[in-house]
Amino acid sequence: MHGAGTTHIFHSAIGKPNCCALIELFPDKTLEFYTAQGYGNLARMLGLHHWRHVSSDRSTTDEGTIVDVDIITEQVKLAVDKVKKKPTCLNDVKDTSGRIFNEEF
């Protein structure tokens, strides 16, 4: 579910086989979180494939959010298929094995 734990995408094995996709789940539109783009931007910046799912209207209550498992299952299948074809969307232009800076600080 969309939230601070999503920052763990920084620990993804970028450029390795079977990496990486983020499927971001949002509560319904009553909470207005669905407009947030930050984690999607971070995911794309890191080279991850990204999908977002906004739960259907009136699916969020004080007890949590009900998600459509069939829709999420389809998104997971799409993500797995995409990662199999091309592990990360930017892995062919990023080299994460080299140094970031040319000199020591």
HUCORRA-V444613 format. One record per helix or strand of 2 or more residues. SS is the DSSP state (alpha for helix, beta for strand). FROM is the first residue (numbers start at 0). LEN is the number of residues. If there is no record, write none. Layout:
BEGIN
ss=<SS/SS>
from=<FROM/FROM>
len=<LEN/LEN>
END
This chain:
BEGIN
ss=<alpha/beta/alpha/alpha/alpha/beta/beta/beta/alpha>
from=<3/20/28/32/37/48/59/63/68>
len=<8/6/3/3/9/6/2/2/17>
END
